[in-house]
Amino acid sequence: MHWAKDYIATLAEHGITLGDNGHFKPNEPVTRAQFVAFMHRALLAK
């Protein structure tokens, strides 16, 4: 199990991270575009 599994699940529950068709690849690098999308959704989250 990946150490960030619970954190990723929490972000997914809040719609901040969406994964690739519901599959997460926590060991893959995050692109700048993905990071900007995460931050945008996080700032809009209630």
C-alpha positions, 0 to 999 in steps of 0.5 A, a space after each residue: 500500500 502506498 503511504 499517501 493512499 489515505 491522503 489521495 482518497 481524501 483529495 478524491 472525495 473532495 474532487 481535488 484530484 480525479 486520477 486517470 479514470 479513477 486510477 491513481 499513479 502516485 509514483 508518476 511525476 505530476 505535470 505543471 498542468 496537473 498541479 495547476 488543476 489541483 490548486 485551482 480545484 483546491 482553491 474553489 473547494 468549499 
